[in-house]
Amino acid sequence: MGSCSTPGQEETAVALARKLGQFQAKHGERRQFLALMQDLTAKRTSSPAMLEFLSELFNAANREGDYCQTLLKLFDVYCGTGDFAKAAECLDRAAEVDPYDSGHNKRLDMLKGKIDDNKFKAIASRFTSTKPSAAETAIEHEATLGASTLQDLMLQAEILFSTACATRQSNVYREFRNFSRVKNSATKICSGFTSPPG
């Protein structure tokens, strides 16, 4: 299969990979097959057909990270060949899985003016919905500031209360010690009066 992935033999490689995948799935070795396919494509420059097949495999196996990375490889391949419509499709699918990828905006800029404007806006909306606007950020900052101030005041009140309680406890303890001393002295004095004269 690795030798079939040279240009011109992509369809043969994908057909062989599909058959091998079906065989492996029947024998409960799907995970090993996915690892094998990942190794093969990592070692070689993969064709769009093989990368499409891999993206199908990863999507079916719910391996979102691998699926997204494969779509981004496809994006690069399609941009390299000038097939910007397919590149846009790959970026759209990748953004659906992971809209927070840091390179998406750069990839979107690569498509500017090369695809339908409506498609461009649809893809761009996936990223803009993940970033708060400046107004939302300001409102959130003000709300956070108010909550922070309230928390600071509550903390200060708690410290003041615990200090007051500690001071009161120490005063009570001091008074108790004094009372104990007075009681002991009184007991000694009283015991002198109650003892029989000798």
Secondary structure, DSSP 4 states (H G I P E B T S, - for coil): -TGGGSTT-HHHHHHHHHHHHHHHHHTT-HHHHHHHHHHHHHHSPPPHHHHHHHHHHHHHTT-HHHHHHHHHHHHHHHHHHT-HHHHHHHHHHHHHH-TT-TTHHHHHHHHTTTS-HHHHHHHHHHHHTTS--HHHHHHHHHHHHHHHHHHHHHHHHHHHHHHHHHHHHHHHHHHHHHHHHHHHHHHHHHHHHHSPP-
